[in-house]
Amino acid sequence: MTTITIKGHQIIPLIIRDSYDRRAVQYKNNIIEALGKIGLTEDDIDIKHEVSAFRSAPASVSWYLDGQHLYYSYKISKKYVENLYIVFKVIDLEVKALLAGQKTPAEFISAFSERPDVEEKRKEARAILGVEQNVIDIDVITAKYKSLAKRNHPDMPGGDTERFKEINSAHQILKRELL
């Protein structure tokens, strides 16, 4: 089975073939339990809910810690429930690293810190780079970024400093999402 690396953790994605909604509730509760270990309550956590866990949809969780908006989403798997499992695993592993002293609170916050409008910024970033909204292959995104950055670099004839900055920012937003 393939292993994926997210935030430095090796995770084996699950292929779920039954009990989609029940498992989604289970993963939601697991996320709440994991974040509860650092003092959050269910009321502090917002988990995007899909009516049918079998549907193809991203899973996301947001919460506030020390006045910072923290957020994590995953959308590469085919089903919402599979995406929610990955979200649970990443959060659980990061909380465990924090509690074990392998990460500082600042590192934990930095790993998940996002603006409340992050999803809109990701859509805009894909539009700036000229890739489809469903593209999740970082190699495709990086290739498009390099092409645009080279063309718009301020040292190139016809280069545009503002456009170059916009392209760099868009690439950073998507790298943060996908790595």
N, C-alpha and C positions, 0 to 999 in steps of 0.2 A: 504494500500500500504506500502511496506517496505521502511524503511529509512536507509540510509547508513551514516556513520560518516567518514568524510575525513578532516584531519587537524583540528579536533575539531568542525567541522560544520556538522549539520544534513541536509542531502540532500535527497529529494525524486527523485529517477531516473525516467525519462520519458520513456514510451514505445511508440515510434513514429511509426505510421501506414500509414502515407501518406506524400507527399511533402518533401521527404527526402533531395533532393538537395537544395531546397529553404530554408528549415530550417537550413541546414548546413551553407549556406551563412549567414543567419540571426545570428547564433551563432558565426560565425567568426567575423562578424561586431560587435556583442556585446562584444566579447573579446577585439577587437581593441578599442572600446569605453571605456571599463572598464580600460584598461591600459593607455588610453589617459588621464584619470583623474589624473594620476601621472606623466604626462609630456611626455609620449611616443607617437610616431607617427606610422602610419601604416608601414612605412619603417623600423622602429626599431623592428618590430614583425614578427616572422616567424611561420606561422601556417601550419602544415602539411596538404596537401590537398589530398583528395581521389577523384578519377574520379567519383565514384558512392558512394553517402553517405549511400546507403543501405547495402553496403558490410560490412563484418565483418573485422574491422580494428581498430587499436588504433588511438587515436587522441592525438596530441601533439602540444605544443606551446613553443617557446623559444624566449628570448629577453635578452637584456643587460641593466643593471641598475647600475649606479655607478661603472662601470668597471667589474661587476660580470655577469657571464653567468647564467641566470635563465631559468628554464625549468619545465614544468609540462606535464605529459601525463596520460592518462587513457585508459584502454583497457578491462575492465571487462564486459561492456555491449555488446550485440550481434551485434549492428550496429555502424558504424563510427559516424553517426549523433548523436546517443545516447551518445557515448563516448565524442563527442565534447560538448554536452550539459553539461556534468559533469565537463569538463575542464572549460567551461565558468562559471559555478556556483561557483567552487572553487576559481577561479581567482577573480570573482566579489566580493565574500564574503571577501576574503583576502584584496582586495583593499579598500573595505568599512571599514574594521577593521583598516587598516592603516590610512585612512583619518579621522576616528573618534577618533584616538588616542588610540585605544585599543591595537595596535601593534606599535612597534617602526620600523623605517626603517630597522634597523639591523635584527629585527625578521622577517620582511617581506622578506628580502633578504635571510636569513637563511632558510626560509620555502621553497624557490624555487631554491636555489643555487645548481647547478649540473655541473659536468664536461661536456664539449661539446660531449664527447664520452660515455655519460651515457647509451644509449641503448646497445652499445657493452658490457659495463661493466655488465649490467643486464643479458645479454645472457651468459657471462662468469660465473657470479655468479650462475646462474641456473645449468650450467654444473659442476661447482665445487661441488655443493650440490647434484648433481645427480638427478635433477628433470627435467621434460619435459619443453620445452620453453614456452608452453601455460599455465603452472600452475600458478594460481593467488590466490590460497587459502593459506593464511598465516599460517594456522594451519598445513597444509601438509608440507610447507617449514620449519616451525619451528620444526616439528617432525624429519624431515630429518637432520636438523642442529644439534639438540640435540644428535641424534644417532652418527653422524660423530664427533661432538665435544667431546663426551665422549670417543670414541675410540681413538682419536688423542690427547687427553689432555696430556700435558707434564708430569703430575704426574702419568699417567697410564703406565704400562709396554708396551713398544713399542710405546709410545707417540711421536709425532713429533711436536715440537714447531712451525716450519714454516708452516706446514700444518694446525695446529690449528689456527694460525693467519689468514691464507687464508680463512678458513671456517668461522671464525668470521666476517671477512670483507665482504664475500659474503652474509652472513645473514643480516648484516647491510644495504647493498645496496638494498636488496629486501624488507626489512622492511620499508625502506624509500619510496620505490615505492608504497607499498601496504597499508601503514597506513596513 
